[in-house]
Amino acid sequence: MKKVFRKWWKTVAALVFILLLAFLIRLANLTILPVFADEAIYIRWSQIMHSEPTLRFLPLSDGKQPLFMWVLMVVISRFDDPLIAGRLVSVFAGLGTIIGVFSLSYLIFKSNLAALVSSLIWAISPYAIFFDRMALVDSMLAMFGIWTVFFAIVTVRTLRLDFAMITGFLLGAAHLTKSPSIFFVMMLPVTWLFLKKFDKRHLVKLVGLSIVYYAISFIIYNILRLGPNFQLIASRNFDYVYPVTRLFNNWRDPLISHLGMFWDWLVKLGPWPLVLLVITGVTISFKKYTKELLVIGLWFIVPVLIQAEYGKVFAARYVFFSIPFMVILAGAGFVKRKSISVILLLVFVAASLGSNFHLLTKPAKAALPESERNGYLEEWTSGIGIREVAEFIKLQNSKSPNLQIVVGTEGYFGTLPDGLQMYIEDLPNVNVIGVGVDLKEVPTSLVESKVSGNKTYLVINKSRLLFDPANFGLELIAAYPKEPRKPDTWHYTLKGSQEVLYLFELTGDYAD
């Protein structure tokens, strides 16, 4: 025991420091980014699932797996701010990924330094920090992915049933998290390269253990059949991917443009020194760790290439689960003590801390890729202004607790109305309803609400408002401008310089 302590205490202390650093960074100003469309949906689902036991499989109604929401519904009632609750789930998933990166790196390289560097890179990379602070399922998927690979390799090396079972449970949990877990199913045979002897006896045993973990994961996945709309998972998946035959028609489209986007994500969110660390790491360790680098490299690049080729929609979070494997490649440069690796690591730390400072204090100044800036800060998917609208509605409710308040919002699903509903779900006299998009007049339901004597409001983004509010008896209560669009983007050309969230009140004049 004393020998183990002397060997590991410095490493354990360093890892604890990295975890503490990562936790504090991810926790700082956790709600500085407004609620995002998918966050609003997941949080609202969790609230409903917490309140109504018969709706535990509610996410299946949109073809989504429910594990993230199951975890969130357990903790969401313990926080006054549901957004903090949702994002904390991802924060802790991110910490689990850091430990997984350390463990997998040590498992394959047997280097404490390489493992610590890999975990440090993931702890401070803006790519990881950005998504580990969002109430999205991608951090949880990344965590299950890295641990599935870890125990799969342990299974191959030891040929033990217990490790195969753990692999199956982790793979099954990934299936309950998000559909891209199918990549884990496809890629697990790559770990067979770690088999010590490729003779008949070892291969037969390995195949048997592989059947065990695939069977366990399949059984866990079929838990979803207990809920309605299980079939929607498959149908919704096809909404996001092209058919396989596309490869034979025009394989360059959208592969080339998507790879260009991926490069932009790595340069801005990696940030760019991460790419140099990967190149250096592979170069330094390739001769001694060829097999290990091949396995980790395939787990990193194959899902990226497949999604770049077949994805109808390509976003940084869709390949997030692949990035931990890239980080392990970056840490491989420290299996040998080379000054170039240390220099690049220092450059990476400096670049990451600079980017993280903006992410944690003024996200609009951060070097975000265009797609992330649009979605999280500029367009209707950004929840800028929603919290303020919720506070206004709460204030009106406190002034007149016996008066019914009806709030109509654009859309039926997403940032609005879910983003508003999640903040005021505990107010029985407030009813938030979706009234559609691209409104050309005040919806009849809101007019009828006002005629009935209810205090009635409309919350809508500027781009969805297709009539003059003054001509329809709407009084502007507040306007919440989102971040300005960049002039060289198509959003600017089509929609103007800036999106604005409006809060209107229906006046009595209109009702007449």
Secondary structure, 3 states (H helix, E strand, C coil): CHHHHHHHHHHHHHHHHHHHHHHHHHHCCCCCCCCEHHHHHHHHHHHHHHHCHHHCCHHHHHCCCCHHHHHHHHHHHHCCCHHHHHHHHHHHHHHHHHHHHHHHHHHHHCCHHHHHHHHHHHHHCHHHHHHHCCCCCHHHHHHHHHHHHHHHHHHHHHCCHHHHHHHHHHHHHHHCCCHHHHHHHHHHHHHHHHCCCCCHHHHHHHHHHHHHHHHHHHHHHHHHHHCCCCCHHHHHHCCCECCCCHHHHCCHHHHHHHHHHHHHHHHHHCCCHHHHHHHHHHHHHCCCCHHHHHHHHHHHHHHHHHHHHHECCCCHHHHHHHHHHHHHHHHHHHCCCCHHHHHHHHHHHHHHHHHHHHHHHCHHHCCCCHHHHHHHHHCCCECCCHHHHHHHHHHHHHHCCCCCEEEEECECCCHHHHHHHCCCCCCCCEEEEECECCECCCCHHHHHHHHCCCEEEEEEEHHHECCCHHHHCEEEEEEEECCCCCCCCHHHHHHCCCCEEEEEEECHHHHC
